[in-house]
Amino acid sequence: MPSLVNTTVKGVPRFLTTTFDANQKDITEKAVAHYIRDHDLTPKQFSSKNFKIKLLLPYLQQQDRQWLDIAYE
């Protein structure tokens, strides 16, 4: 199956090399909200943690297909 992600020469998804637009910001905020809910955190607890963005990947993949080809490493 062909990749869903338009990548750069170095294999980085092109959408990750640009500033997020309003839709991408909305998707990311929803992913964070689902992460907070699933981990029984308050927003304050979440903001005080040493957070790694890769933990959001499964939530981003649920919200938007362009994240599906990004490997969790």
Buried (B, 14 or more C-beta within 10 A) or exposed (E): EEEEBEBEEEEEBEBBEEEEEEEBEEBBEBBBEBBBEEEEBEEEEBEEEEEEEEBBBBBBBBBBEBBEBBEEE
